[in-house]
Amino acid sequence: MKNLTITVEDGVLEWARIEAARRGTSVSRMVGDFMAEMQQREDAYERAYLAWRTDERSWQAQGIEKTIARTTGPERAEGQNIPKSGVGA
């Protein structure tokens, strides 16, 4: 484990000390737990986003089977208009 030095406002540190005491832990542990939780949330978001990006779904429209695949660019299904620039352009 590594040590970390941070700079915070006096009022924030006072709140953190009180909150850590209320939780029965240290400010150091509370900050470490907070950072670990943020990392887990970010990882979960990234996994969900990647799953969404690679998801392909089939659906019926007017009796024709179509497959929708998400893309990274402005590509659209055939027949859809893509604005050149700006909103509604």
DRENPA-530107 format. One record per atom (N, C-alpha, C, O): x, y, z; residue in three letters; residue number from 1. Coordinates in nm, 2 decimals, always signed. Example, Ala and Ser with C-alpha at 12.3 -4.5 7.8 and 13.67 -1.06 7.14 Angstrom:
REM DRENPA-530107
{east = +1.32&north = -0.57&up = +0.78&r = ALA&k = 1} .
{east = +1.23&north = -0.45&up = +0.78&r = ALA&k = 1} .
{east = +1.32&north = -0.33&up = +0.78&r = ALA&k = 1} .
{east = +1.42&north = -0.33&up = +0.85&r = ALA&k = 1} .
{east = +1.28&north = -0.22&up = +0.71&r = SER&k = 2} .
{east = +1.37&north = -0.11&up = +0.71&r = SER&k = 2} .
{east = +1.29&north = +0.00&up = +0.79&r = SER&k = 2} .
{east = +1.34&north = +0.11&up = +0.80&r = SER&k = 2} .
END
This chain:
REM DRENPA-530107
{east = +0.08&north = -0.12&up = +0.00&r = MET&k = 1} .
{east = +0.00&north = +0.00&up = +0.00&r = MET&k = 1} .
{east = +0.09&north = +0.12&up = +0.00&r = MET&k = 1} .
{east = +0.20&north = +0.13&up = +0.06&r = MET&k = 1} .
{east = +0.04&north = +0.23&up = -0.07&r = LYS&k = 2} .
{east = +0.12&north = +0.35&up = -0.08&r = LYS&k = 2} .
{east = +0.05&north = +0.46&up = +0.01&r = LYS&k = 2} .
{east = -0.07&north = +0.46&up = +0.03&r = LYS&k = 2} .
{east = +0.13&north = +0.56&up = +0.05&r = ASN&k = 3} .
{east = +0.08&north = +0.68&up = +0.12&r = ASN&k = 3} .
{east = +0.04&north = +0.78&up = +0.02&r = ASN&k = 3} .
{east = +0.10&north = +0.79&up = -0.09&r = ASN&k = 3} .
{east = -0.05&north = +0.87&up = +0.06&r = LEU&k = 4} .
{east = -0.10&north = +0.98&up = -0.03&r = LEU&k = 4} .
{east = -0.11&north = +1.10&up = +0.06&r = LEU&k = 4} .
{east = -0.17&north = +1.10&up = +0.16&r = LEU&k = 4} .
{east = -0.06&north = +1.21&up = +0.01&r = THR&k = 5} .
{east = -0.08&north = +1.34&up = +0.08&r = THR&k = 5} .
{east = -0.17&north = +1.42&up = -0.01&r = THR&k = 5} .
{east = -0.16&north = +1.44&up = -0.13&r = THR&k = 5} .
{east = -0.28&north = +1.48&up = +0.06&r = ILE&k = 6} .
{east = -0.38&north = +1.56&up = -0.01&r = ILE&k = 6} .
{east = -0.39&north = +1.69&up = +0.07&r = ILE&k = 6} .
{east = -0.35&north = +1.71&up = +0.18&r = ILE&k = 6} .
{east = -0.44&north = +1.79&up = -0.01&r = THR&k = 7} .
{east = -0.46&north = +1.92&up = +0.05&r = THR&k = 7} .
{east = -0.61&north = +1.95&up = +0.04&r = THR&k = 7} .
{east = -0.67&north = +1.94&up = -0.06&r = THR&k = 7} .
{east = -0.67&north = +1.98&up = +0.16&r = VAL&k = 8} .
{east = -0.82&north = +2.01&up = +0.16&r = VAL&k = 8} .
{east = -0.84&north = +2.14&up = +0.25&r = VAL&k = 8} .
{east = -0.75&north = +2.17&up = +0.33&r = VAL&k = 8} .
{east = -0.95&north = +2.20&up = +0.23&r = GLU&k = 9} .
{east = -0.99&north = +2.31&up = +0.32&r = GLU&k = 9} .
{east = -1.00&north = +2.26&up = +0.46&r = GLU&k = 9} .
{east = -1.04&north = +2.15&up = +0.49&r = GLU&k = 9} .
{east = -0.98&north = +2.35&up = +0.55&r = ASP&k = 10} .
{east = -0.99&north = +2.32&up = +0.70&r = ASP&k = 10} .
{east = -1.13&north = +2.27&up = +0.73&r = ASP&k = 10} .
{east = -1.14&north = +2.17&up = +0.81&r = ASP&k = 10} .
{east = -1.24&north = +2.33&up = +0.68&r = GLY&k = 11} .
{east = -1.37&north = +2.28&up = +0.71&r = GLY&k = 11} .
{east = -1.40&north = +2.14&up = +0.65&r = GLY&k = 11} .
{east = -1.47&north = +2.07&up = +0.72&r = GLY&k = 11} .
{east = -1.34&north = +2.11&up = +0.54&r = VAL&k = 12} .
{east = -1.36&north = +1.98&up = +0.48&r = VAL&k = 12} .
{east = -1.29&north = +1.87&up = +0.57&r = VAL&k = 12} .
{east = -1.34&north = +1.77&up = +0.60&r = VAL&k = 12} .
{east = -1.17&north = +1.91&up = +0.62&r = LEU&k = 13} .
{east = -1.10&north = +1.81&up = +0.70&r = LEU&k = 13} .
{east = -1.17&north = +1.79&up = +0.84&r = LEU&k = 13} .
{east = -1.18&north = +1.68&up = +0.89&r = LEU&k = 13} .
{east = -1.22&north = +1.90&up = +0.89&r = GLU&k = 14} .
{east = -1.30&north = +1.89&up = +1.02&r = GLU&k = 14} .
{east = -1.42&north = +1.79&up = +0.99&r = GLU&k = 14} .
{east = -1.45&north = +1.71&up = +1.08&r = GLU&k = 14} .
{east = -1.49&north = +1.82&up = +0.88&r = TRP&k = 15} .
{east = -1.61&north = +1.73&up = +0.85&r = TRP&k = 15} .
{east = -1.56&north = +1.58&up = +0.84&r = TRP&k = 15} .
{east = -1.63&north = +1.49&up = +0.89&r = TRP&k = 15} .
{east = -1.45&north = +1.56&up = +0.77&r = ALA&k = 16} .
{east = -1.40&north = +1.43&up = +0.74&r = ALA&k = 16} .
{east = -1.36&north = +1.36&up = +0.87&r = ALA&k = 16} .
{east = -1.39&north = +1.24&up = +0.89&r = ALA&k = 16} .
{east = -1.30&north = +1.43&up = +0.96&r = ARG&k = 17} .
{east = -1.27&north = +1.37&up = +1.09&r = ARG&k = 17} .
{east = -1.39&north = +1.33&up = +1.17&r = ARG&k = 17} .
{east = -1.39&north = +1.22&up = +1.23&r = ARG&k = 17} .
{east = -1.49&north = +1.41&up = +1.17&r = ILE&k = 18} .
{east = -1.61&north = +1.38&up = +1.24&r = ILE&k = 18} .
{east = -1.68&north = +1.27&up = +1.18&r = ILE&k = 18} .
{east = -1.73&north = +1.18&up = +1.24&r = ILE&k = 18} .
{east = -1.69&north = +1.27&up = +1.04&r = GLU&k = 19} .
{east = -1.76&north = +1.16&up = +0.97&r = GLU&k = 19} .
{east = -1.69&north = +1.03&up = +0.99&r = GLU&k = 19} .
{east = -1.75&north = +0.92&up = +1.01&r = GLU&k = 19} .
{east = -1.55&north = +1.03&up = +0.99&r = ALA&k = 20} .
{east = -1.48&north = +0.91&up = +1.01&r = ALA&k = 20} .
{east = -1.50&north = +0.85&up = +1.15&r = ALA&k = 20} .
{east = -1.52&north = +0.73&up = +1.16&r = ALA&k = 20} .
{east = -1.50&north = +0.94&up = +1.25&r = ALA&k = 21} .
{east = -1.53&north = +0.90&up = +1.39&r = ALA&k = 21} .
{east = -1.67&north = +0.84&up = +1.40&r = ALA&k = 21} .
{east = -1.69&north = +0.74&up = +1.46&r = ALA&k = 21} .
{east = -1.77&north = +0.90&up = +1.33&r = ARG&k = 22} .
{east = -1.90&north = +0.85&up = +1.33&r = ARG&k = 22} .
{east = -1.91&north = +0.71&up = +1.27&r = ARG&k = 22} .
{east = -1.99&north = +0.63&up = +1.32&r = ARG&k = 22} .
{east = -1.83&north = +0.69&up = +1.17&r = ARG&k = 23} .
{east = -1.83&north = +0.56&up = +1.10&r = ARG&k = 23} .
{east = -1.74&north = +0.46&up = +1.17&r = ARG&k = 23} .
{east = -1.73&north = +0.34&up = +1.13&r = ARG&k = 23} .
{east = -1.66&north = +0.50&up = +1.27&r = GLY&k = 24} .
{east = -1.57&north = +0.41&up = +1.33&r = GLY&k = 24} .
{east = -1.45&north = +0.37&up = +1.25&r = GLY&k = 24} .
{east = -1.40&north = +0.26&up = +1.25&r = GLY&k = 24} .
{east = -1.40&north = +0.47&up = +1.17&r = THR&k = 25} .
{east = -1.28&north = +0.44&up = +1.08&r = THR&k = 25} .
{east = -1.19&north = +0.57&up = +1.08&r = THR&k = 25} .
{east = -1.22&north = +0.66&up = +1.16&r = THR&k = 25} .
{east = -1.09&north = +0.57&up = +1.00&r = SER&k = 26} .
{east = -1.00&north = +0.68&up = +0.99&r = SER&k = 26} .
{east = -1.03&north = +0.76&up = +0.86&r = SER&k = 26} .
{east = -1.10&north = +0.71&up = +0.77&r = SER&k = 26} .
{east = -0.99&north = +0.88&up = +0.86&r = VAL&k = 27} .
{east = -1.00&north = +0.97&up = +0.74&r = VAL&k = 27} .
{east = -0.93&north = +0.90&up = +0.63&r = VAL&k = 27} .
{east = -0.98&north = +0.89&up = +0.51&r = VAL&k = 27} .
{east = -0.81&north = +0.84&up = +0.65&r = SER&k = 28} .
{east = -0.73&north = +0.78&up = +0.55&r = SER&k = 28} .
{east = -0.81&north = +0.66&up = +0.49&r = SER&k = 28} .
{east = -0.82&north = +0.64&up = +0.37&r = SER&k = 28} .
{east = -0.87&north = +0.58&up = +0.58&r = ARG&k = 29} .
{east = -0.95&north = +0.46&up = +0.53&r = ARG&k = 29} .
{east = -1.07&north = +0.51&up = +0.45&r = ARG&k = 29} .
{east = -1.10&north = +0.45&up = +0.35&r = ARG&k = 29} .
{east = -1.13&north = +0.61&up = +0.50&r = MET&k = 30} .
{east = -1.25&north = +0.66&up = +0.44&r = MET&k = 30} .
{east = -1.22&north = +0.71&up = +0.29&r = MET&k = 30} .
{east = -1.30&north = +0.69&up = +0.20&r = MET&k = 30} .
{east = -1.11&north = +0.79&up = +0.28&r = VAL&k = 31} .
{east = -1.07&north = +0.84&up = +0.15&r = VAL&k = 31} .
{east = -1.03&north = +0.72&up = +0.06&r = VAL&k = 31} .
{east = -1.07&north = +0.72&up = -0.06&r = VAL&k = 31} .
{east = -0.96&north = +0.62&up = +0.11&r = GLY&k = 32} .
{east = -0.92&north = +0.51&up = +0.03&r = GLY&k = 32} .
{east = -1.04&north = +0.43&up = -0.02&r = GLY&k = 32} .
{east = -1.05&north = +0.39&up = -0.13&r = GLY&k = 32} .
{east = -1.14&north = +0.41&up = +0.07&r = ASP&k = 33} .
{east = -1.27&north = +0.34&up = +0.04&r = ASP&k = 33} .
{east = -1.34&north = +0.42&up = -0.07&r = ASP&k = 33} .
{east = -1.40&north = +0.36&up = -0.16&r = ASP&k = 33} .
{east = -1.35&north = +0.55&up = -0.06&r = PHE&k = 34} .
{east = -1.41&north = +0.63&up = -0.15&r = PHE&k = 34} .
{east = -1.35&north = +0.62&up = -0.29&r = PHE&k = 34} .
{east = -1.42&north = +0.61&up = -0.39&r = PHE&k = 34} .
{east = -1.22&north = +0.62&up = -0.30&r = MET&k = 35} .
{east = -1.15&north = +0.61&up = -0.42&r = MET&k = 35} .
{east = -1.17&north = +0.47&up = -0.49&r = MET&k = 35} .
{east = -1.19&north = +0.46&up = -0.61&r = MET&k = 35} .
{east = -1.17&north = +0.37&up = -0.40&r = ALA&k = 36} .
{east = -1.20&north = +0.23&up = -0.45&r = ALA&k = 36} .
{east = -1.34&north = +0.22&up = -0.51&r = ALA&k = 36} .
{east = -1.36&north = +0.16&up = -0.61&r = ALA&k = 36} .
{east = -1.43&north = +0.28&up = -0.44&r = GLU&k = 37} .
{east = -1.57&north = +0.28&up = -0.49&r = GLU&k = 37} .
{east = -1.59&north = +0.35&up = -0.62&r = GLU&k = 37} .
{east = -1.66&north = +0.31&up = -0.71&r = GLU&k = 37} .
{east = -1.52&north = +0.47&up = -0.63&r = MET&k = 38} .
{east = -1.52&north = +0.54&up = -0.76&r = MET&k = 38} .
{east = -1.46&north = +0.46&up = -0.87&r = MET&k = 38} .
{east = -1.52&north = +0.46&up = -0.98&r = MET&k = 38} .
{east = -1.36&north = +0.39&up = -0.85&r = GLN&k = 39} .
{east = -1.29&north = +0.30&up = -0.95&r = GLN&k = 39} .
{east = -1.39&north = +0.19&up = -0.99&r = GLN&k = 39} .
{east = -1.40&north = +0.16&up = -1.11&r = GLN&k = 39} .
{east = -1.46&north = +0.13&up = -0.89&r = GLN&k = 40} .
{east = -1.55&north = +0.02&up = -0.93&r = GLN&k = 40} .
{east = -1.67&north = +0.07&up = -1.01&r = GLN&k = 40} .
{east = -1.71&north = +0.01&up = -1.10&r = GLN&k = 40} .
{east = -1.72&north = +0.19&up = -0.97&r = ARG&k = 41} .
{east = -1.83&north = +0.25&up = -1.05&r = ARG&k = 41} .
{east = -1.78&north = +0.28&up = -1.19&r = ARG&k = 41} .
{east = -1.86&north = +0.25&up = -1.29&r = ARG&k = 41} .
{east = -1.66&north = +0.33&up = -1.21&r = GLU&k = 42} .
{east = -1.61&north = +0.37&up = -1.34&r = GLU&k = 42} .
{east = -1.59&north = +0.24&up = -1.42&r = GLU&k = 42} .
{east = -1.63&north = +0.24&up = -1.54&r = GLU&k = 42} .
{east = -1.54&north = +0.14&up = -1.36&r = ASP&k = 43} .
{east = -1.52&north = +0.01&up = -1.43&r = ASP&k = 43} .
{east = -1.65&north = -0.05&up = -1.47&r = ASP&k = 43} .
{east = -1.67&north = -0.10&up = -1.59&r = ASP&k = 43} .
{east = -1.75&north = -0.05&up = -1.38&r = ALA&k = 44} .
{east = -1.89&north = -0.10&up = -1.42&r = ALA&k = 44} .
{east = -1.95&north = -0.02&up = -1.53&r = ALA&k = 44} .
{east = -2.01&north = -0.08&up = -1.62&r = ALA&k = 44} .
{east = -1.93&north = +0.11&up = -1.53&r = TYR&k = 45} .
{east = -1.99&north = +0.19&up = -1.63&r = TYR&k = 45} .
{east = -1.92&north = +0.16&up = -1.77&r = TYR&k = 45} .
{east = -1.99&north = +0.14&up = -1.87&r = TYR&k = 45} .
{east = -1.79&north = +0.15&up = -1.77&r = GLU&k = 46} .
{east = -1.72&north = +0.11&up = -1.89&r = GLU&k = 46} .
{east = -1.76&north = -0.02&up = -1.94&r = GLU&k = 46} .
{east = -1.78&north = -0.03&up = -2.07&r = GLU&k = 46} .
{east = -1.78&north = -0.12&up = -1.86&r = ARG&k = 47} .
{east = -1.82&north = -0.25&up = -1.90&r = ARG&k = 47} .
{east = -1.96&north = -0.24&up = -1.96&r = ARG&k = 47} .
{east = -1.99&north = -0.31&up = -2.07&r = ARG&k = 47} .
{east = -2.05&north = -0.17&up = -1.90&r = ALA&k = 48} .
{east = -2.19&north = -0.16&up = -1.95&r = ALA&k = 48} .
{east = -2.19&north = -0.08&up = -2.08&r = ALA&k = 48} .
{east = -2.26&north = -0.12&up = -2.17&r = ALA&k = 48} .
{east = -2.11&north = +0.02&up = -2.09&r = TYR&k = 49} .
{east = -2.10&north = +0.10&up = -2.22&r = TYR&k = 49} .
{east = -2.05&north = +0.01&up = -2.33&r = TYR&k = 49} .
{east = -2.10&north = +0.01&up = -2.44&r = TYR&k = 49} .
{east = -1.94&north = -0.07&up = -2.31&r = LEU&k = 50} .
{east = -1.89&north = -0.15&up = -2.41&r = LEU&k = 50} .
{east = -1.99&north = -0.26&up = -2.45&r = LEU&k = 50} .
{east = -2.00&north = -0.30&up = -2.57&r = LEU&k = 50} .
{east = -2.06&north = -0.31&up = -2.35&r = ALA&k = 51} .
{east = -2.16&north = -0.41&up = -2.38&r = ALA&k = 51} .
{east = -2.27&north = -0.35&up = -2.47&r = ALA&k = 51} .
{east = -2.32&north = -0.41&up = -2.57&r = ALA&k = 51} .
{east = -2.31&north = -0.23&up = -2.44&r = TRP&k = 52} .
{east = -2.41&north = -0.16&up = -2.52&r = TRP&k = 52} .
{east = -2.36&north = -0.13&up = -2.66&r = TRP&k = 52} .
{east = -2.43&north = -0.15&up = -2.76&r = TRP&k = 52} .
{east = -2.23&north = -0.09&up = -2.67&r = ARG&k = 53} .
{east = -2.18&north = -0.06&up = -2.81&r = ARG&k = 53} .
{east = -2.17&north = -0.18&up = -2.90&r = ARG&k = 53} .
{east = -2.18&north = -0.17&up = -3.02&r = ARG&k = 53} .
{east = -2.15&north = -0.30&up = -2.84&r = THR&k = 54} .
{east = -2.13&north = -0.42&up = -2.92&r = THR&k = 54} .
{east = -2.26&north = -0.50&up = -2.93&r = THR&k = 54} .
{east = -2.27&north = -0.61&up = -3.00&r = THR&k = 54} .
{east = -2.37&north = -0.45&up = -2.87&r = ASP&k = 55} .
{east = -2.50&north = -0.52&up = -2.87&r = ASP&k = 55} .
{east = -2.56&north = -0.51&up = -3.01&r = ASP&k = 55} .
{east = -2.57&north = -0.40&up = -3.07&r = ASP&k = 55} .
{east = -2.61&north = -0.62&up = -3.06&r = GLU&k = 56} .
{east = -2.69&north = -0.62&up = -3.19&r = GLU&k = 56} .
{east = -2.83&north = -0.68&up = -3.16&r = GLU&k = 56} .
{east = -2.84&north = -0.78&up = -3.09&r = GLU&k = 56} .
{east = -2.93&north = -0.61&up = -3.20&r = ARG&k = 57} .
{east = -3.06&north = -0.66&up = -3.17&r = ARG&k = 57} .
{east = -3.14&north = -0.67&up = -3.31&r = ARG&k = 57} .
{east = -3.12&north = -0.59&up = -3.40&r = ARG&k = 57} .
{east = -3.22&north = -0.77&up = -3.31&r = SER&k = 58} .
{east = -3.31&north = -0.79&up = -3.43&r = SER&k = 58} .
{east = -3.45&north = -0.74&up = -3.39&r = SER&k = 58} .
{east = -3.49&north = -0.76&up = -3.28&r = SER&k = 58} .
{east = -3.52&north = -0.68&up = -3.49&r = TRP&k = 59} .
{east = -3.66&north = -0.64&up = -3.46&r = TRP&k = 59} .
{east = -3.73&north = -0.65&up = -3.59&r = TRP&k = 59} .
{east = -3.68&north = -0.65&up = -3.70&r = TRP&k = 59} .
{east = -3.87&north = -0.66&up = -3.58&r = GLN&k = 60} .
{east = -3.95&north = -0.67&up = -3.70&r = GLN&k = 60} .
{east = -4.01&north = -0.53&up = -3.73&r = GLN&k = 60} .
{east = -4.06&north = -0.46&up = -3.64&r = GLN&k = 60} .
{east = -4.00&north = -0.48&up = -3.85&r = ALA&k = 61} .
{east = -4.06&north = -0.36&up = -3.89&r = ALA&k = 61} .
{east = -4.12&north = -0.38&up = -4.03&r = ALA&k = 61} .
{east = -4.05&north = -0.41&up = -4.12&r = ALA&k = 61} .
{east = -4.25&north = -0.36&up = -4.04&r = GLN&k = 62} .
{east = -4.32&north = -0.37&up = -4.17&r = GLN&k = 62} .
{east = -4.29&north = -0.51&up = -4.23&r = GLN&k = 62} .
{east = -4.28&north = -0.52&up = -4.35&r = GLN&k = 62} .
{east = -4.29&north = -0.61&up = -4.15&r = GLY&k = 63} .
{east = -4.27&north = -0.75&up = -4.19&r = GLY&k = 63} .
{east = -4.13&north = -0.78&up = -4.24&r = GLY&k = 63} .
{east = -4.10&north = -0.89&up = -4.30&r = GLY&k = 63} .
{east = -4.03&north = -0.69&up = -4.22&r = ILE&k = 64} .
{east = -3.89&north = -0.71&up = -4.27&r = ILE&k = 64} .
{east = -3.80&north = -0.72&up = -4.15&r = ILE&k = 64} .
{east = -3.80&north = -0.64&up = -4.06&r = ILE&k = 64} .
{east = -3.72&north = -0.83&up = -4.15&r = GLU&k = 65} .
{east = -3.63&north = -0.85&up = -4.04&r = GLU&k = 65} .
{east = -3.51&north = -0.75&up = -4.06&r = GLU&k = 65} .
{east = -3.45&north = -0.75&up = -4.16&r = GLU&k = 65} .
{east = -3.48&north = -0.67&up = -3.95&r = LYS&k = 66} .
{east = -3.37&north = -0.58&up = -3.96&r = LYS&k = 66} .
{east = -3.28&north = -0.60&up = -3.84&r = LYS&k = 66} .
{east = -3.33&north = -0.64&up = -3.73&r = LYS&k = 66} .
{east = -3.15&north = -0.58&up = -3.86&r = THR&k = 67} .
{east = -3.06&north = -0.59&up = -3.75&r = THR&k = 67} .
{east = -3.00&north = -0.45&up = -3.73&r = THR&k = 67} .
{east = -2.95&north = -0.38&up = -3.82&r = THR&k = 67} .
{east = -3.00&north = -0.41&up = -3.60&r = ILE&k = 68} .
{east = -2.95&north = -0.28&up = -3.57&r = ILE&k = 68} .
{east = -2.82&north = -0.30&up = -3.50&r = ILE&k = 68} .
{east = -2.81&north = -0.38&up = -3.40&r = ILE&k = 68} .
{east = -2.71&north = -0.24&up = -3.54&r = ALA&k = 69} .
{east = -2.58&north = -0.24&up = -3.48&r = ALA&k = 69} .
{east = -2.54&north = -0.10&up = -3.45&r = ALA&k = 69} .
{east = -2.54&north = -0.01&up = -3.53&r = ALA&k = 69} .
{east = -2.49&north = -0.07&up = -3.33&r = ARG&k = 70} .
{east = -2.45&north = +0.06&up = -3.29&r = ARG&k = 70} .
{east = -2.31&north = +0.08&up = -3.35&r = ARG&k = 70} .
{east = -2.23&north = -0.01&up = -3.36&r = ARG&k = 70} .
{east = -2.29&north = +0.21&up = -3.39&r = THR&k = 71} .
{east = -2.16&north = +0.25&up = -3.45&r = THR&k = 71} .
{east = -2.10&north = +0.36&up = -3.37&r = THR&k = 71} .
{east = -2.17&north = +0.43&up = -3.29&r = THR&k = 71} .
{east = -1.97&north = +0.39&up = -3.40&r = THR&k = 72} .
{east = -1.90&north = +0.50&up = -3.33&r = THR&k = 72} .
{east = -1.92&north = +0.63&up = -3.40&r = THR&k = 72} .
{east = -1.91&north = +0.73&up = -3.33&r = THR&k = 72} .
{east = -1.95&north = +0.63&up = -3.53&r = GLY&k = 73} .
{east = -1.95&north = +0.75&up = -3.60&r = GLY&k = 73} .
{east = -2.10&north = +0.79&up = -3.63&r = GLY&k = 73} .
{east = -2.19&north = +0.74&up = -3.57&r = GLY&k = 73} .
{east = -2.12&north = +0.89&up = -3.72&r = PRO&k = 74} .
{east = -2.25&north = +0.93&up = -3.75&r = PRO&k = 74} .
{east = -2.32&north = +0.84&up = -3.86&r = PRO&k = 74} .
{east = -2.43&north = +0.89&up = -3.91&r = PRO&k = 74} .
{east = -2.27&north = +0.73&up = -3.88&r = GLU&k = 75} .
{east = -2.34&north = +0.64&up = -3.98&r = GLU&k = 75} .
{east = -2.48&north = +0.60&up = -3.93&r = GLU&k = 75} .
{east = -2.50&north = +0.59&up = -3.81&r = GLU&k = 75} .
{east = -2.57&north = +0.59&up = -4.02&r = ARG&k = 76} .
{east = -2.71&north = +0.56&up = -3.99&r = ARG&k = 76} .
{east = -2.76&north = +0.45&up = -4.08&r = ARG&k = 76} .
{east = -2.69&north = +0.42&up = -4.18&r = ARG&k = 76} .
{east = -2.87&north = +0.40&up = -4.04&r = ALA&k = 77} .
{east = -2.93&north = +0.30&up = -4.13&r = ALA&k = 77} .
{east = -2.97&north = +0.36&up = -4.26&r = ALA&k = 77} .
{east = -2.99&north = +0.49&up = -4.27&r = ALA&k = 77} .
{east = -2.97&north = +0.29&up = -4.37&r = GLU&k = 78} .
{east = -2.99&north = +0.34&up = -4.50&r = GLU&k = 78} .
{east = -3.13&north = +0.42&up = -4.50&r = GLU&k = 78} .
{east = -3.23&north = +0.37&up = -4.45&r = GLU&k = 78} .
{east = -3.12&north = +0.53&up = -4.57&r = GLY&k = 79} .
{east = -3.25&north = +0.61&up = -4.58&r = GLY&k = 79} .
{east = -3.26&north = +0.72&up = -4.47&r = GLY&k = 79} .
{east = -3.35&north = +0.80&up = -4.48&r = GLY&k = 79} .
{east = -3.18&north = +0.72&up = -4.37&r = GLN&k = 80} .
{east = -3.19&north = +0.82&up = -4.27&r = GLN&k = 80} .
{east = -3.10&north = +0.94&up = -4.31&r = GLN&k = 80} .
{east = -2.98&north = +0.92&up = -4.35&r = GLN&k = 80} .
{east = -3.14&north = +1.06&up = -4.28&r = ASN&k = 81} .
{east = -3.06&north = +1.18&up = -4.31&r = ASN&k = 81} .
{east = -2.96&north = +1.20&up = -4.20&r = ASN&k = 81} .
{east = -3.00&north = +1.19&up = -4.08&r = ASN&k = 81} .
{east = -2.84&north = +1.25&up = -4.23&r = ILE&k = 82} .
{east = -2.74&north = +1.28&up = -4.13&r = ILE&k = 82} .
{east = -2.72&north = +1.43&up = -4.15&r = ILE&k = 82} .
{east = -2.67&north = +1.47&up = -4.26&r = ILE&k = 82} .
{east = -2.75&north = +1.52&up = -4.05&r = PRO&k = 83} .
{east = -2.72&north = +1.66&up = -4.06&r = PRO&k = 83} .
{east = -2.57&north = +1.68&up = -4.09&r = PRO&k = 83} .
{east = -2.48&north = +1.61&up = -4.03&r = PRO&k = 83} .
{east = -2.54&north = +1.78&up = -4.17&r = LYS&k = 84} .
{east = -2.40&north = +1.81&up = -4.21&r = LYS&k = 84} .
{east = -2.33&north = +1.88&up = -4.09&r = LYS&k = 84} .
{east = -2.21&north = +1.84&up = -4.06&r = LYS&k = 84} .
{east = -2.39&north = +1.98&up = -4.03&r = SER&k = 85} .
{east = -2.34&north = +2.04&up = -3.91&r = SER&k = 85} .
{east = -2.45&north = +2.11&up = -3.83&r = SER&k = 85} .
{east = -2.55&north = +2.15&up = -3.89&r = SER&k = 85} .
{east = -2.42&north = +2.13&up = -3.70&r = GLY&k = 86} .
{east = -2.52&north = +2.20&up = -3.62&r = GLY&k = 86} .
{east = -2.65&north = +2.12&up = -3.60&r = GLY&k = 86} .
{east = -2.66&north = +2.01&up = -3.65&r = GLY&k = 86} .
{east = -2.73&north = +2.18&up = -3.52&r = VAL&k = 87} .
{east = -2.86&north = +2.11&up = -3.49&r = VAL&k = 87} .
{east = -2.96&north = +2.15&up = -3.60&r = VAL&k = 87} .
{east = -2.98&north = +2.26&up = -3.64&r = VAL&k = 87} .
{east = -3.02&north = +2.04&up = -3.66&r = GLY&k = 88} .
{east = -3.12&north = +2.06&up = -3.76&r = GLY&k = 88} .
{east = -3.07&north = +2.11&up = -3.90&r = GLY&k = 88} .
{east = -3.14&north = +2.16&up = -3.98&r = GLY&k = 88} .
{east = -2.94&north = +2.11&up = -3.91&r = ALA&k = 89} .
{east = -2.88&north = +2.16&up = -4.04&r = ALA&k = 89} .
{east = -2.90&north = +2.06&up = -4.15&r = ALA&k = 89} .
{east = -2.86&north = +2.09&up = -4.27&r = ALA&k = 89} .
END
